Amino acid sequence: MRTFDFAPLLRTSIGFENLNRLVDFATRGEGDAYPPYNIEKVGDDAYRISMATAGFRRDELDLTAQDNVLIVTGRALDGAEGDAREFLHRGIAKRAFERRFQLADTIKVTGASYNDGLLDIQLVREVPEHKKPRTIQIEGSTQPATIDAVNDRRAA
């Protein structure tokens, strides 16, 4: 019997638990695990994706949010600095990447920052008023009808 590892699904889906969408995403596969990242819940309706992008400059990274997908792209720009350097060992990978995150309809990207080799992307859950739970007032008499009152109405 073959077992399925659902861990990749839970790492890239933020703000919803729709099993059909998750299974569909799993069949496509996640592919490469570069660059590594964390997804944190930093508040009741706030999340943060922290992505380790060591070696990349701010202008080599792009963020695009479109159709409930957040796309993070990194591309190494050729420059004079890279040509003059000779590496004996290169342990810090600086290869092009594209990482996609499925976002629920209620998740919005609110900002991004780049500091100390970490790209931080702030997300917030914004539930529209018409989708929020609301209390329905139950109307009617506050006094329960007594048996005598019911019998009196039948007799009349």
N, C-alpha and C positions, 0 to 999 in steps of 0.2 A: 504494500500500500504506500502510496506517495503522500508525503506531508507537505503542507504549504507554510512558508514563513510569511506571516502578515506584518512583520515589523517594518518593512519598507513602506507599507501603506500608511501606517500610523505616523511615520516621521514626516511625511510630506503633505498630509491632509490637515488643514487647520480650520476649525470652526464648524465642522459637520461630521456626522457619523452615518452617512448614507452608504449602507453596505454594498448596494449595487454599483455605485460609482467607484467605491474602493476596490471591488473585485475587478471591475473593468480596468482600472489603473494598474492593478497587479499583473494582469495578463500582458500588459505592454512591457513590463519590467522597468527597473530603475536604472540599470546599466552601471556606469562608472560611479564610484563613491567620492569622486574628487569634485570640488573641495569639500572637506568635512564641515558640518554645520550643526547647530543646536537650535531647537525650537523651545522657547520658554513661555510659560504663562506668567506674566508679571503683574496681573491684576484680574479683577472679575471679568472684564471684557477687553483685556489688553494682552497682546502677545508680542514676542520679539524673536526674530530669526537672526542668529549670529553665525556668520560664515567666515571661516579662516581663509583669508586671501593674501597670505604672506607673499611678498615680492611684487604684488600688483600696486600700481599707483591709482589714485582716485579716477584719473581720466581714462584708465584702461578697463573700468567696470561700468556696466550699464544695467539699469533696472527698468523693466517694462511691466505694467499691470494691464491686462486686457482679457476680457471674457472669462473672469474668475480664475485666471492663471497669472501668477507672478513669475516672470522670467528674469533670472540673474545671469548676465553674460560677462565673461572676462576674456580679454584678448590682449596678448602681449604685443606691444608696439615695438617695432624695430627702431633702434636708436644707436647713436654713437657710443653710448655707455656700454651696451651689450657687446659691441664689436671689439672693444679694447680690452675686454676682460677674458682671461683664460682660466677656466675652472679645472682644478685637479679632482674635485668631487662636488657634484651638484645635488644636494639633498633637498633643497627647497624647490619644489616643482613650480614651474611658471608656464603652464601650458594652457591653451585656450579651453574654455569650458562654457557650458550652458546648463543651468539648473532650473527646473520648473517646479513650482509649487501650486497645487490645486487649492483654491480658496473658495469658501462657501459664499453664497450670495450676500451674506451679512458682514463679511470681513472686508475691510478697506485698509489699504496701505496709507499710513499717515506721515511717514518720514523715513529717512535713512541717514546713517552717519558712518564715517570710516575713520577708525582710530586704532593705532597699534597693530595693524595688520588684520583687524577684524571689521567686517562689514556688518553693521547692525541695522536691521529693517524693522520698523515699528508698525504693528498692525492693531486694529481695533475692531471689535464687533459692534456694528450699528444696526440694531433691530428696528425696523420701521414701526410707527405707532400702530398701524393696522395689524401687525403680527404679534404685538405684545399681548400677554394675557390680561384680561380685564375681568372685573367682578361684575356679575349680573345681579341686580337687585331683584329679590323675589317679592312680588306684591300679593296682597290678600289680607284677610282679617287676621288680627293678632290673637283673638280669642278663639279657641277651638269650639266647635258647635257641640252643645250638650245633647244627650239623648232626648230630654224633655222638649227642647226647642225643635228638634227634628220631628217628633211625634205631634207637636202642636201645629206645625206647618202641614202635615199630612191630613190632620183632622179638618183643617179649614178649607 
